[in-house]
C-alpha cells in the first residue's frame, strides 16, 4: 500500500528505471510541478497513457524528457490537455518520433494562440559533465548488440 507523495513538488529520474516502476512513482507524485526524466529512462506514449489514468499531472508546470526514441506528439497533446499550469515542455527536438515539422507547427500554434509555452532552451540547465560525455559517446559510437552492459 503505497501512499501518495503529496509534498513532492519536483521529481527527477536520471537512472535506469523500468516502466513497471516508473508508472507507480509518477502516479504517486500527485502534486508534482516539475518532472524531469533523464536519457537513461526508456519512456513511451503507452507509459504516459497509464500515468494519465491515475494522475492527470494537473499541477505540472515543467516537463522534460532529455531524450526519447519512443515519445510522440500524442504525449505532448495529453500534457497540454491535462496540465493546465504547464509552462515548459523541454527537449522535444531530441525526441526521435517528433519531426522538425511537428515541432515548428507546435511553436507556431502556441504563438498564434498567444500561449506562453517554453519549448526550447533559453537558460543553462546545469547539465552535468557526465551527461555531456554520455551524449557525445552515444553520437560517436553505436551500441553493440552482443554487449549487455553487465
N, C-alpha and C positions, 0 to 999 in steps of 0.2 A: 504494500500500500504506500505508494509514493505521494508525498504532499506537494501541492503547488508551491513554486518558489516565488511568492508574492512580492518580495522585496528586491528581487533580481531585476536590475534595470539594464545592464549591459551583459551580453553573452558573446564570448569569443571562443570559437573552437578551432584550434590550429593543428591538432594532431589527428592521426588517422582515427576515424570513428565510424563503425559500421552503421548503416541505415537503421537497423533494428534498435540501436541505442540512441541514435541521433534524433529520431522522431519523438520518443518519450521525453528526452531532455528539452527539446524546443517546446513541446506541448506543456511541460510544467512551468515554463517561463511565461506566465500569463501576462505580466505587466512589462515585458521586455521592451525597451525603447531603441536599443542598438543591438543588431545581430550581425556578427562577422563570422564567416565560415572560410577557413583557410584553404589553400590549394591542395592540401593532403586529404581533405574530405571529399568523397565522391557523392555528389548530390544530383538529383534529377527532379523533373516535374512531378513524378509519382510520389516522391518523398514529401514534397511540399503539399501535394493533394491530401496526403494522410495528416499532415500537420494542420491544415486548414479545417479539417473535420472537427478537431478538438479545440484548436487555438487559432482564432482569426487574426492574431497579431495586430489587434485594433489600436494598440498604443505605440506600435513600431514607428520610429522616426528615421532610423538609418539602417539600411540593409546593404550588406556587402558580401559577395562571394568572389573571392580573388581569382578563381579560375574554374571553369567548368566545361566539360566536354558534352554534357547532357542537358543542361538547363536551356529552356527556350523562352520565347516571349509569353508563353502561357503563364509561367510563374510571375513574370512582371505584371501581366494583366490582373492576376489574382491579388498581388500586393496592392496595386492601385485601387482595386475594388474594396478590399477589406481594411487595409491600413490607412485610415483616414488622416493620420498625422504624418504620413511619410514625407520626408524632405529630401532624402537621397537614396538612390539605388546605384551603387558603385560597381565598376568593373564589368559592365555589360559588354564592353568591347573585347573583353577577354573570354567571353563565353563562345565556344565554337559554333553552337547552333543558333546564335543571333548574328544575322548578317549585318554588314555595314549599312545596307539599305533600311533594314528594320530599325537599327539604332538611330539613323538620321531621321527617319519618319517619326519615331517617338519623340526625339528632340524638337522637331518642328511642330508636332501636335501639342506638346507641352507649352511651347512658346506661343502658338496661336490661341491656345485656351487660357493663356495668362496664368498658368500653373507653375509655381516656382518649385522645380524638382531638379536637384543636382544629379547629373548623370556622368560627369567627367571630373577629373582631378583638378582642384584649384589650390589645394594646400598640401603640404607634406604630411603623409600619414604615419611617419616614423616606421618605415619598413625596416625590418632587421637585416643585418648583413647576411644572416643565414638564408633569408627569403630571396635576397638578390642573387646570391651564389646558386641557390637551388634553381631559380628561374633560368639563369644563364646555362647551367648544366643541362637542363631539360631541352633548351633550344639547341645546344651543341651536340648532345649525344642522345641517340634513340634508345628506348628501352629494349632490352634483350629478353625474348620470350622465355628462355630457359632459366633465367635468373629470377628467383622469387624473393630475394632480399632478406632471407633468414640468416 
